[in-house]
Amino acid sequence: MQASHIDEPVEQDMIVRNTRRPAWALLGERALETLIYLCGISAIIFVLGIFFFVFKEAFPILGNPKFSLHQFLFSDQWYPTSEVNKRYGVLAMIAGTFSVTALAMAIAVPFGLGAAIYVSEFCEGKTKETLKIVIELLAAIPSVVWGFVGLTVLSRLIVRWTGAPVGVNILNGGIILALMSVPIIVSISEDALKAVPDSYREAALALGATRWQEIRHVLLPAARTGLLAAVLLGVGRAVGETMAVLMATGHAIHIPHSVLDSVRTLTANIAAELGEAPAHSAHYQVLFLTGVLLFAMTFMVNLAAHCIVHGFKRK
């Protein structure tokens, strides 16, 4: 017993010595913590930096006495190169952006969520792996290739099946954007469904629920936050797409009245005209102001999603 009491201080001293680390190790740990912290806030820094650059280029037009913000937002007259009366109205392009995005989401969300449910809950083995590879390959196709498909293949089918005078219109752009958004929706939705604990599935089956009742009443409510994130990323993919809609929607400036009308989106307008606008001219600055408008639109979408998610959590 006495020997054990004598050995205790010696063991405690050895533990203290082992816990002491050299200064270079502490310095390296602090440097690593700082690096991780900077990586964590880098996204915020980059977004703020991009917004600052875009707003800096667009800000001078707001002080131009010949420019009207009301006309910019609520007029469909876009004549930036007119020698007599320059007009900068983006209402038709806002309508075109929303119409193409809404149609794309109406197609992509049901198919994307349905495919995610099938791959996650019903598909197994080689079939599951094959479908996942095909979906990933769809996401890897460049947007200009999608635009080329819409311009040369889908436009002819639309003219043949619908009798439309031209095949590059809202329907063409909506289908192309839906095909481009589906891989993102499927991938993130599948991850959200996989994150639901297996105990939820086992409890539903133990209560006598069928497979579809389990999906509808258990899995979808439990994974709704992740599913909403998938849909929002799909919306962001559709709103921010440029080349595909530039080639597939007809690039016509007017407010659409049907899905067979040609339209021009905000992103396509920026891509088509920014290279031709003289630097720091009113036309150049208005195009950057259009970029600020796109920032505001995406911010409102994210804010609405944030409120919806918090509403779900409170329930």
KOLGUPA-529323 format. One record per atom (N, C-alpha, C): residue in one letter; x negated, y, z negated. Coordinates in steps of 0.05 Angstrom, whole numbers, padded with zeros to 5 digits, always signed. Atoms other than C-alpha are relative to their C-alpha. Layout:
// residues N
AXYZ ...
// end
This chain:
// residues 315
M-00017-00024+00000 M+00000+00000+00000 M-00017+00025+00000 Q+00018-00023+00002 Q-00056+00048-00018 Q-00014+00005+00027 A+00014-00003-00026 A-00092+00035+00049 A+00019+00013+00020 S-00019-00012-00019 S-00028+00053+00087 S+00003+00029-00005 H-00002-00028+00007 H-00023+00119+00049 H-00025+00015+00010 I+00024-00013-00009 I-00095+00135+00066 I-00001+00003+00031 D+00000-00002-00029 D-00085+00120+00140 D+00019+00020+00012 E-00021-00018-00011 E-00023+00165+00148 E-00011+00028+00008 P+00011-00026-00009 P-00062+00233+00149 P-00017-00003+00024 V+00017+00004-00023 V-00112+00204+00198 V+00016-00003+00025 E-00017+00004-00024 E-00056+00182+00246 E+00014+00026+00008 Q-00012-00026-00006 Q-00021+00249+00240 Q-00019+00019+00013 D+00020-00018-00012 D-00086+00286+00256 D-00006-00009+00029 M+00004+00009-00028 M-00096+00242+00318 M+00023+00008+00018 I-00023-00009-00016 I-00025+00258+00342 I-00002+00029+00006 V+00003-00029-00004 V-00037+00333+00333 V-00021+00005+00021 R+00021-00004-00020 R-00102+00328+00372 R+00009-00007+00028 N-00008+00009-00027 N-00069+00290+00428 N+00020+00019+00012 T-00020-00018-00011 T-00013+00341+00434 T-00012+00027+00008 R+00013-00025-00009 R-00063+00398+00442 R-00010-00004+00028 R+00008+00002-00028 R-00073+00411+00516 R-00019+00023+00006 P+00019-00022-00007 P-00128+00452+00548 P+00015+00024+00013 A-00013-00025-00010 A-00114+00523+00571 A+00007-00002+00030 W-00005+00002-00029 W-00119+00505+00645 W+00026-00016+00005 A-00025+00016-00003 A-00062+00454+00636 A+00025+00018-00005 L-00022-00018+00007 L-00017+00506+00603 L+00004+00021+00022 L-00001-00020-00021 L-00035+00557+00657 L+00013-00012+00026 G-00012+00013-00023 G-00018+00507+00712 G+00029-00005-00003 E-00028+00005+00005 E+00048+00490+00680 E+00016+00026+00003 R-00014-00026-00003 R+00067+00564+00676 R+00001+00008+00029 A+00000-00006-00028 A+00047+00574+00748 A+00021-00016+00015 L-00020+00017-00013 L+00090+00515+00769 L+00028+00009-00007 E-00026-00010+00008 E+00149+00542+00729 E+00007+00026+00016 T-00005-00025-00015 T+00141+00610+00763 T+00006-00006+00029 L-00005+00007-00028 L+00138+00577+00832 L+00028-00011+00003 I-00027+00012-00001 I+00201+00537+00818 I+00021+00022-00003 Y-00019-00023+00003 Y+00236+00601+00794 Y+00002+00017+00025 L+00000-00016-00025 L+00215+00639+00857 L+00015-00016+00022 C-00015+00016-00020 C+00241+00581+00900 C+00030+00001-00005 G-00028-00001+00006 G+00306+00584+00863 G+00014+00025+00008 I-00012-00025-00007 I+00318+00657+00876 I-00007+00009+00029 S+00009-00007-00027 S+00287+00657+00946 S+00024+00004+00019 A-00023-00003-00018 A+00355+00647+00979 A+00013+00027-00004 I-00012-00026+00006 I+00382+00709+00944 I-00017+00022+00012 I+00018-00020-00011 I+00321+00749+00964 I+00002+00002+00030 F-00001+00000-00029 F+00325+00727+01037 F+00027+00012+00010 V-00026-00011-00009 V+00400+00743+01042 V+00001+00030-00004 L+00001-00029+00005 L+00390+00811+01010 L-00018+00014+00020 G+00018-00012-00019 G+00331+00824+01056 G+00013+00002+00028 I-00014-00001-00026 I+00371+00806+01119 I+00022+00021+00000 F-00022-00020+00002 F+00430+00848+01096 F-00012+00028+00001 F+00012-00026+00000 F+00384+00907+01082 F-00010+00008+00028 F+00010-00006-00027 F+00352+00903+01151 F+00023+00006+00019 V-00022-00004-00018 V+00418+00897+01187 V+00014+00027-00007 F-00014-00024+00007 F+00451+00953+01147 F-00017+00025+00005 K+00018-00023-00005 K+00390+00998+01155 K+00002+00008+00030 E-00002-00006-00029 E+00396+00993+01231 E+00028+00010+00007 A-00028-00008-00006 A+00472+01003+01229 A+00008+00026-00014 F-00009-00023+00016 F+00475+01060+01178 F+00000+00026+00015 P-00001-00026-00014 P+00457+01118+01225 P+00026+00005+00016 I-00024-00004-00016 I+00519+01106+01268 I+00023+00011-00017 L-00022-00009+00018 L+00564+01120+01207 L+00000+00030-00003 G+00002-00029+00002 G+00539+01192+01206 G+00003+00014+00027 N-00004-00011-00027 N+00550+01202+01281 N+00028+00012+00002 P-00027-00012-00001 P+00608+01252+01290 P+00017-00011+00023 K-00015+00011-00022 K+00628+01218+01356 K+00009-00029-00006 F-00008+00027+00007 F+00637+01151+01321 F+00022+00000-00021 S-00023+00003+00018 S+00702+01132+01286 S+00002-00028-00011 L-00002+00027+00012 L+00703+01074+01237 L+00028-00012+00004 H-00028+00010-00004 H+00779+01069+01244 H+00003-00011+00028 Q-00001+00009-00027 Q+00772+01063+01319 Q-00016-00026+00003 F+00017+00023-00001 F+00716+01012+01310 F+00016-00025-00009 L-00014+00023+00012 L+00761+00966+01268 L+00027-00006+00012 F-00028+00004-00008 F+00830+00977+01298 F+00005+00006+00029 S-00004-00005-00029 S+00818+00990+01372 S-00011-00024+00015 D+00009+00021-00017 D+00811+00938+01427 D-00015+00010+00025 Q+00014-00012-00023 Q+00775+00985+01474 Q-00030-00001-00005 W+00029+00003+00002 W+00702+00966+01483 W-00013+00009+00026 Y+00014-00011-00024 Y+00666+01011+01533 Y-00025+00014-00010 P+00023-00012+00012 P+00597+01023+01503 P-00018+00015+00020 T+00018-00012-00020 T+00564+01044+01569 T+00014+00020+00017 S-00015-00019-00016 S+00617+01091+01595 S-00014+00028-00001 E+00013-00026-00002 E+00589+01158+01618 E+00019+00022-00009 V-00020-00020+00007 V+00654+01196+01604 V+00010-00002-00028 N-00013+00004+00026 N+00685+01166+01542 N-00009-00027-00012 K+00009+00024+00013 K+00646+01115+01501 K+00020-00009-00022 R-00018+00010+00020 R+00691+01071+01459 R-00011-00026-00012 Y+00011+00023+00014 Y+00670+01020+01407 Y+00022-00013-00017 G-00021+00013+00015 G+00730+00978+01386 G-00003-00030+00001 V+00006+00028+00002 V+00721+00907+01361 V+00025-00016-00008 L-00024+00015+00009 L+00793+00888+01344 L+00005-00025+00017 A-00004+00024-00017 A+00799+00842+01405 A-00021-00022-00006 M+00021+00020+00007 M+00733+00808+01386 M+00005-00013-00027 I-00007+00012+00026 I+00756+00799+01314 I+00023-00020+00004 A-00022+00019-00005 A+00821+00767+01340 A-00011-00024+00015 G+00011+00023-00014 G+00780+00723+01387 G-00016-00018-00019 T+00015+00016+00019 T+00734+00701+01331 T+00018-00016-00018 F-00018+00014+00018 F+00791+00684+01284 F+00016-00022+00015 S-00016+00020-00015 S+00832+00648+01339 S-00017-00025+00006 V+00017+00023-00006 V+00774+00604+01361 V-00007-00016-00025 T+00007+00013+00025 T+00753+00589+01290 T+00024-00015-00012 A-00024+00013+00010 A+00825+00573+01268 A+00006-00026+00015 L-00005+00024-00015 L+00835+00525+01325 L-00021-00022-00004 A+00021+00019+00005 A+00768+00492+01314 A+00004-00014-00027 M-00005+00012+00026 M+00784+00481+01240 M+00025-00017-00001 A-00025+00017-00002 A+00854+00455+01256 A-00006-00027+00012 I+00008+00026-00012 I+00820+00401+01297 I-00021-00014-00018 A+00023+00013+00013 A+00756+00389+01257 A+00006-00009-00029 V-00005+00008+00028 V+00783+00387+01185 V+00014-00027-00002 P-00013+00027+00002 P+00833+00329+01194 P-00018-00023+00009 F+00017+00021-00011 F+00785+00289+01237 F-00025-00004-00018 G+00023+00002+00017 G+00725+00305+01193 G+00005-00014-00027 L-00007+00013+00025 L+00759+00287+01127 L+00008-00029+00004 G-00009+00028-00005 G+00791+00225+01157 G-00024-00018+00006 A+00024+00015-00006 A+00724+00202+01184 A-00017-00005-00025 A+00015+00003+00025 A+00690+00215+01117 A+00013-00021-00019 I-00014+00019+00016 I+00744+00175+01080 I-00004-00028+00011 Y+00004+00027-00012 Y+00737+00117+01129 Y-00028-00010-00004 V+00028+00009+00003 V+00661+00115+01126 V-00006-00006-00029 S+00006+00003+00028 S+00660+00122+01050 S+00015-00023-00013 E-00017+00019+00015 E+00717+00076+01029 E+00007-00026+00015 F-00010+00023-00015 F+00734+00027+01085 F-00022-00013+00017 C+00020+00011-00018 C+00672+00018+01128 C-00023-00012-00015 E+00022+00014+00014 E+00616-00030+01109 E-00019-00011+00021 G+00020+00014-00017 G+00553-00061+01137 G-00010+00016+00023 K+00012-00013-00024 K+00527-00046+01206 K+00018+00021+00012 T-00019-00020-00011 T+00590-00010+01227 T-00004+00027-00014 K+00004-00025+00015 K+00579+00041+01172 K-00026+00014+00008 E+00026-00012-00008 E+00506+00052+01190 E+00001+00011+00028 T-00002-00009-00028 T+00522+00058+01264 T+00016+00026+00002 L-00016-00024+00000 L+00576+00110+01251 L-00015+00024-00011 K+00016-00022+00012 K+00530+00151+01207 K-00022+00010+00019 I+00021-00008-00019 I+00475+00150+01260 I+00013+00016+00023 V-00013-00014-00022 V+00525+00172+01314 V+00008+00028-00009 I-00008-00026+00011 I+00550+00229+01269 I-00024+00018-00002 E+00025-00016+00002 E+00479+00252+01256 E-00010+00008+00027 L+00008-00007-00028 L+00464+00250+01331 L+00017+00023+00011 L-00017-00022-00008 L+00524+00296+01343 L-00010+00026-00012 A+00010-00025+00013 A+00495+00346+01293 A-00026+00009+00013 A+00026-00007-00011 A+00428+00344+01330 A+00002+00011+00028 I-00003-00011-00027 I+00456+00365+01398 I-00002+00030-00001 P+00002-00029+00000 P+00435+00437+01413 P+00026+00013+00009 S-00025-00014-00006 S+00491+00489+01418 S+00002+00007+00029 V-00001-00007-00029 V+00471+00508+01489 V+00009-00024+00016 V-00010+00024-00014 V+00484+00436+01510 V+00030-00003-00003 W-00029+00000+00004 W+00553+00438+01479 W+00013+00021+00018 G-00012-00021-00018 G+00566+00503+01516 G+00000-00009+00029 F+00002+00010-00028 F+00543+00471+01581 F+00022-00021+00005 V-00021+00020-00003 V+00591+00413+01569 V+00027+00013+00002 G-00025-00014-00001 G+00648+00461+01556 G+00004+00015+00027 L-00001-00015-00025 L+00631+00502+01618 L+00004-00017+00024 T+00000+00016-00025 T+00623+00446+01668 T+00019-00024-00001 V-00016+00025+00002 V+00663+00386+01641 V+00028+00006-00011 L-00025-00004+00014 L+00716+00407+01591 L+00018+00021+00014 S-00016-00021-00013 S+00738+00469+01631 S+00015-00013+00024 R-00014+00013-00022 R+00756+00425+01691 R+00023-00017-00010 L-00021+00016+00011 L+00796+00378+01648 L+00023+00017-00010 I-00021-00018+00010 I+00834+00436+01616 I+00016+00011+00024 V-00015-00009-00024 V+00852+00464+01685 V+00017-00021+00012 R-00016+00022-00012 R+00875+00396+01709 R+00024-00008-00017 W-00021+00010+00018 W+00916+00378+01647 W+00020+00022-00008 T-00017-00022+00010 T+00945+00446+01628 T+00009+00019+00022 G-00007-00018-00021 G+00948+00483+01694 G-00009+00028-00005 A+00010-00026+00006 A+00911+00542+01665 A-00016+00011+00023 P+00015-00012-00022 P+00881+00591+01715 P-00030-00004-00003 V+00029+00005+00005 V+00812+00584+01682 V-00002-00019-00023 G+00004+00020+00021 G+00784+00530+01638 G-00017+00010-00023 V+00015-00011+00023 V+00740+00574+01594 V+00018+00019-00015 N-00020-00015+00016 N+00787+00598+01540 N-00001-00009-00029 I+00000+00007+00028 I+00806+00590+01467 I+00000-00030-00005 L-00002+00029+00003 L+00824+00517+01475 L-00027-00013+00005 N+00027+00011-00006 N+00756+00501+01506 N-00019+00006-00023 G+00018-00007+00021 G+00718+00539+01453 G+00007-00013-00027 G-00009+00013+00025 G+00760+00510+01396 G-00008-00029-00001 I+00008+00028-00001 I+00747+00438+01419 I-00030-00003-00004 I+00029+00002+00002 I+00673+00450+01427 I-00009+00007-00029 L+00007-00006+00027 L+00667+00484+01359 L+00008-00021-00020 A-00009+00022+00017 A+00707+00428+01327 A-00020-00023+00001 L+00019+00022-00003 L+00659+00376+01355 L-00027+00007-00014 M+00024-00008+00013 M+00601+00417+01328 M+00003+00001-00030 S-00004-00002+00029 S+00632+00425+01259 S+00006-00027-00014 V-00007+00026+00012 V+00655+00353+01248 V-00023-00013-00014 P+00022+00013+00014 P+00586+00325+01232 P-00006+00011-00027 I+00005-00013+00026 I+00575+00376+01176 I+00022-00008-00020 I-00022+00007+00018 I+00644+00363+01147 I-00001-00029-00009 V+00001+00028+00007 V+00637+00288+01150 V-00023-00006-00019 S+00023+00006+00017 S+00567+00287+01119 S+00005+00009-00029 I-00004-00011+00027 I+00584+00332+01059 I+00024-00012-00013 S-00024+00012+00012 S+00653+00302+01049 S-00006-00028-00010 E+00007+00027+00009 E+00624+00232+01046 E-00017+00001-00026 D+00016-00003+00024 D+00573+00254+00994 D+00018+00007-00024 A-00019-00008+00021 A+00630+00286+00953 A+00016-00024-00009 L-00015+00023+00008 L+00670+00222+00955 L-00017-00021-00014 K+00018+00019+00014 K+00610+00179+00936 K-00006+00009-00028 A+00007-00010+00027 A+00598+00224+00876 A+00022-00005-00020 V-00022+00007+00019 V+00666+00204+00846 V-00008-00026-00014 P+00008+00024+00014 P+00651+00153+00791 P+00017-00024+00007 D-00014+00024-00006 D+00670+00081+00805 D+00021-00007-00020 S-00021+00005+00020 S+00709+00080+00740 S+00027+00011+00008 Y-00026-00011-00010 Y+00762+00124+00773 Y+00013-00020+00019 R-00011+00019-00018 R+00771+00073+00828 R+00010-00025-00015 E-00008+00024+00015 E+00773+00015+00779 E+00025+00005-00017 A-00024-00006+00016 A+00824+00050+00735 A+00025+00001+00018 A-00023-00001-00018 A+00869+00064+00795 A+00009-00028+00009 L-00007+00027-00008 L+00866-00008+00818 L+00012-00015-00023 A-00011+00013+00024 A+00879-00032+00747 A+00029+00008-00006 L-00028-00009+00004 L+00943+00009+00745 L+00018-00009+00023 G-00016+00010-00021 G+00967-00024+00808 G+00003+00017+00025 A-00001-00019-00023 A+00954+00032+00858 A-00011-00014+00025 T+00011+00010-00025 T+00945+00014+00931 T-00025+00016+00008 R+00025-00013-00008 R+00883+00035+00969 R+00006+00029+00008 W-00007-00027-00009 W+00918+00095+01000 W+00009+00018-00024 Q-00007-00015+00024 Q+00948+00116+00933 Q-00025+00007-00016 E+00025-00006+00014 E+00879+00112+00902 E-00014+00023+00013 I+00013-00022-00014 I+00851+00157+00956 I+00015+00026-00004 R-00016-00024+00001 R+00908+00207+00954 R+00001+00012-00027 H-00005-00010+00026 H+00919+00213+00880 H-00024+00000-00019 V+00023+00002+00018 V+00850+00198+00851 V-00025+00012+00013 L+00025-00008-00012 L+00792+00207+00899 L+00001+00029+00011 L-00002-00027-00012 L+00815+00269+00937 L+00001+00022-00021 P+00001-00020+00021 P+00832+00309+00874 P-00027+00002-00015 A+00026-00001+00014 A+00767+00288+00840 A-00022+00012+00017 A+00021-00010-00017 A+00725+00307+00900 A+00008+00026+00015 R-00010-00023-00016 R+00764+00370+00921 R-00020+00023+00001 T+00020-00022-00001 T+00707+00418+00903 T-00020-00005+00022 G+00019+00007-00021 G+00658+00381+00948 G+00013+00001+00028 L-00014+00000-00026 L+00711+00374+01003 L+00004+00029+00009 L-00004-00028-00007 L+00725+00449+01000 L-00027+00012+00010 A+00026-00010-00009 A+00650+00463+01006 A-00006-00010+00029 A+00004+00010-00027 A+00648+00418+01068 A+00016+00016+00020 V-00017-00016-00018 V+00706+00456+01100 V-00012+00028+00004 L+00011-00027-00002 L+00674+00523+01084 L-00026+00000+00017 L+00024+00002-00018 L+00608+00501+01116 L+00008-00003+00029 G-00010+00003-00028 G+00647+00480+01177 G+00010+00027+00010 V-00009-00027-00008 V+00680+00549+01179 V-00023+00018+00006 G+00024-00016-00005 G+00612+00582+01173 G-00014-00008+00025 R+00012+00010-00025 R+00586+00538+01229 R+00015+00011+00024 A-00016-00009-00023 A+00644+00559+01274 A-00002+00030+00003 V+00001-00030-00002 V+00642+00634+01257 V-00027+00009+00010 G+00027-00009-00008 G+00567+00639+01266 G-00011-00011+00026 E+00009+00012-00026 E+00562+00599+01331 E+00000+00022+00022 T+00003-00020-00020 T+00538+00640+01390 T+00001-00011+00029 M+00003+00009-00027 M+00516+00604+01453 M+00023-00016+00010 A-00022+00018-00009 A+00571+00552+01456 A+00025+00016+00006 V-00025-00016-00005 V+00628+00603+01450 V-00005+00020+00022 L+00006-00019-00022 L+00592+00651+01497 L+00005-00014+00027 M-00003+00014-00025 M+00595+00597+01551 M+00027-00012+00004 A-00025+00016-00002 A+00661+00564+01534 A+00026+00016-00003 T-00024-00015+00005 T+00710+00620+01518 T+00007+00021+00021 G-00006-00018-00022 G+00706+00663+01580 G-00010+00028-00003 H+00013-00025+00005 H+00677+00725+01547 H+00016+00024+00010 A-00017-00022-00008 A+00737+00769+01562 A+00010+00015-00024 I-00008-00017+00023 I+00755+00828+01517 I+00030+00007+00002 H-00028-00007+00003 H+00829+00827+01502 H+00012-00018-00023 I-00013+00015+00022 I+00875+00804+01445 I+00015-00024+00012 P-00012+00024-00012 P+00896+00732+01460 P+00029-00003-00009 H-00028+00006+00006 H+00969+00710+01463 H+00006-00030+00001 S-00003+00029+00000 S+00959+00635+01474 S-00028-00012+00000 V+00026+00014+00001 V+00904+00583+01469 V-00013-00002+00028 L+00011+00002-00027 L+00895+00586+01545 L-00012+00027+00009 D+00012-00026-00007 D+00871+00659+01543 D-00030+00000-00006 S+00029-00004+00004 S+00798+00677+01550 S-00004+00022-00021 V+00006-00019+00021 V+00767+00715+01492 V-00030+00004-00002 R+00028-00005+00007 R+00702+00744+01467 R-00002+00001-00030 T+00004+00000+00029 T+00676+00732+01396 T-00021+00021-00007 L+00019-00020+00010 L+00635+00779+01353 L-00029-00009+00005 T+00027+00010-00003 T+00573+00735+01355 T-00008-00001+00029 A+00006+00001-00029 A+00577+00725+01430 A-00005+00028+00011 N+00003-00027-00009 N+00583+00800+01440 N-00028+00011-00008 I+00027-00008+00009 I+00520+00813+01399 I-00022-00013+00017 A+00020+00014-00015 A+00481+00760+01436 A-00002+00010+00029 A-00001-00008-00028 A+00503+00784+01504 A-00010+00028+00005 E+00005-00028-00005 E+00491+00859+01495 E-00024+00011-00015 L+00022-00011+00015 L+00436+00868+01444 L-00025+00003+00016 G+00024-00001-00016 G+00381+00854+01494 G+00000+00023+00020 E-00003-00021-00021 E+00408+00907+01542 E+00003+00028-00013 A-00005-00026+00013 A+00423+00962+01491 A-00027+00014-00006 P+00025-00014+00007 P+00369+01016+01485 P-00004+00002-00030 A+00006+00000+00029 A+00334+01014+01418 A+00008+00026-00013 H-00008-00023+00017 H+00364+01060+01365 H+00021+00018+00013 S-00022-00015-00012 S+00419+01083+01412 S+00026-00006-00016 A-00025+00004+00014 A+00492+01087+01389 A+00010-00029+00006 H-00008+00027-00007 H+00507+01022+01426 H-00016-00021-00017 Y+00018+00017+00016 Y+00448+00988+01391 Y+00009+00000-00029 Q-00008-00002+00028 Q+00471+01013+01323 Q+00028-00013-00005 V-00026+00012+00003 V+00543+00992+01334 V-00001-00031+00000 L+00004+00029+00000 L+00520+00921+01350 L-00009-00010-00028 F+00009+00008+00027 F+00484+00919+01283 F+00023+00004-00020 L-00023-00003+00017 L+00547+00946+01250 L+00019-00023+00003 T-00016+00024-00004 T+00583+00887+01280 T-00012-00023-00016 G+00013+00020+00018 G+00532+00843+01244 G+00008+00004-00029 V-00009-00005+00027 V+00550+00878+01179 V+00029-00009-00004 L-00028+00009+00002 L+00623+00863+01193 L+00001-00030-00003 L+00001+00030+00003 L+00606+00789+01202 L-00009-00007-00029 F+00008+00005+00028 F+00570+00791+01134 F+00024+00004-00018 A-00023-00005+00017 A+00632+00821+01103 A+00021-00022+00002 M-00020+00021-00004 M+00677+00768+01134 M-00008-00026-00014 T+00010+00024+00014 T+00634+00710+01109 T+00001+00003-00030 F-00001-00005+00028 F+00630+00742+01041 F+00029-00003-00011 M-00028+00003+00009 M+00706+00746+01036 M+00008-00030+00000 V-00006+00028+00000 V+00711+00673+01056 V-00012-00015-00024 N+00013+00012+00023 N+00661+00652+01003 N+00013+00008-00026 L-00013-00010+00024 L+00696+00696+00951 L+00027-00014-00004 A-00025+00015+00001 A+00763+00664+00967 A-00004-00029-00009 A+00005+00027+00008 A+00733+00595+00961 A-00008-00002-00029 H+00008+00000+00028 H+00701+00613+00894 H+00025+00002-00018 C-00025-00003+00017 C+00769+00635+00867 C+00016-00025+00001 I-00015+00025-00002 I+00802+00572+00893 I-00012-00022-00017 V+00014+00021+00016 V+00749+00527+00861 V+00005+00005-00030 H-00004-00006+00028 H+00756+00563+00794 H+00029-00005-00008 G-00028+00006+00005 G+00831+00556+00800 G+00004-00030-00004 F-00002+00029+00004 F+00823+00481+00808 F-00012-00009-00027 K+00012+00007+00025 K+00777+00477+00748 K+00017+00006-00024 R-00018-00007+00022 R+00827+00513+00704 R+00023-00019-00003 K-00021+00020+00001 K+00881+00464+00723 K-00010-00027-00011 
// end
